[in-house]
Amino acid sequence: MAADSALTAQPRNINLLQTTKFTFTFPRLPFLRFFCASAILPSITTNAVMQPTPHATVFRHGDHLNYDPLMLTAMCDEDLMTWQETFHWMVGLTSPNSFKEYLLNHDLVSTDFPQSKLYSDGILTFNTNANNPNLRVKFTNCHPTYLGMLSLNNADSAENIPTFDLTFQYDTFTLESI
């Protein structure tokens, strides 16, 4: 009976999602909130486990989820603030030139808990058509893995705003209705 009621249930909200009604926030990247141009809600997968039977092999659900990377595109302001914030975070995580770079120059390390600021949670907020927060996706323990190129061109018009791509790995994400 429960399956029949699910088939005849009417949606509570029939408004369609608009692709421009979102915000993305990272405490570690405060300027991204103002300059995030696009976000892709990552896909998730689970492995299918083969279960042999006397007649055929059937597949059952897997035992863990695999999360694709979080990919964002940011518009570039004159001071390259979002680009710089991400660059400094990546340098602080990897110390490409010396061990002194490892988080010391970027105020990332807390003396109470040294890894507390290595990672940052990110929040993608979906807004209603009236631009009110509706649903949040919280990405836990994010860190940048890719800071894309920034293309400049003297032949462009002033209306052409440069963008760059950002990719983050994270542990998991959760959904929260607001």
Residue pairs with C-beta under 8 A, 6 or more apart in sequence:
15 128
15 129
17 126
18 129
21 126
21 127
21 128
21 129
21 131
22 39
22 124
22 125
22 126
22 127
23 33
23 36
23 124
23 125
23 127
24 32
24 33
24 36
24 39
24 72
24 122
24 123
24 124
24 125
25 32
25 33
25 122
25 123
25 125
26 32
26 33
26 120
26 121
26 122
26 123
26 142
27 120
27 121
28 85
28 89
28 117
28 120
28 142
29 82
29 85
29 86
29 89
29 120
30 85
31 77
31 81
31 82
31 85
32 72
32 74
32 82
32 85
32 166
34 77
35 74
35 75
35 76
35 77
35 81
35 82
36 72
36 73
36 74
36 75
37 73
37 74
37 75
37 163
38 72
38 73
39 70
39 71
39 72
39 73
39 124
40 70
40 71
40 72
41 124
41 137
42 67
42 68
42 69
42 70
42 71
42 173
43 68
44 65
44 66
44 67
44 68
45 65
45 66
45 68
46 61
46 62
46 63
46 64
46 65
46 66
47 62
47 63
47 64
47 66
48 59
48 60
48 61
48 62
49 59
49 60
49 61
49 62
49 63
50 57
50 58
50 59
51 57
51 58
51 59
51 60
65 172
67 170
67 172
67 173
69 145
69 167
69 168
69 169
70 122
70 139
70 142
70 167
70 168
70 169
70 170
71 165
71 166
71 167
71 168
72 165
72 166
72 167
72 168
73 163
73 164
73 165
73 166
74 82
74 83
74 163
74 164
74 166
75 161
75 162
75 163
76 82
76 83
76 150
76 161
76 162
76 163
76 164
80 150
83 147
83 150
83 164
86 144
86 147
86 166
87 147
88 105
88 106
89 106
89 108
89 143
89 144
90 144
90 147
91 101
91 105
91 106
92 101
92 102
92 103
92 104
92 105
92 106
92 108
93 102
93 103
93 118
93 143
93 144
94 102
95 101
95 102
103 109
103 117
103 118
108 117
108 118
109 117
110 116
110 117
118 143
119 141
119 142
119 143
120 141
120 142
120 143
121 138
121 139
121 140
121 141
121 142
122 138
122 139
122 142
122 168
122 170
123 136
123 137
123 138
123 139
124 136
124 137
124 139
125 133
125 134
125 135
125 136
125 137
125 178
126 133
126 134
126 135
126 136
126 137
127 133
127 134
128 134
133 178
134 177
134 178
135 175
135 176
135 177
135 178
136 175
136 176
136 178
137 173
137 174
137 175
137 176
138 173
138 174
138 176
139 168
139 170
139 172
139 173
140 170
140 171
140 172
140 173
140 174
141 170
141 171
142 168
142 169
142 170
143 168
143 169
143 170
144 166
144 167
144 168
145 167
145 168
145 169
146 165
146 166
146 167
147 164
147 166
148 164
148 165
148 166
148 167
149 164
150 162
150 164
151 162
152 162
153 160
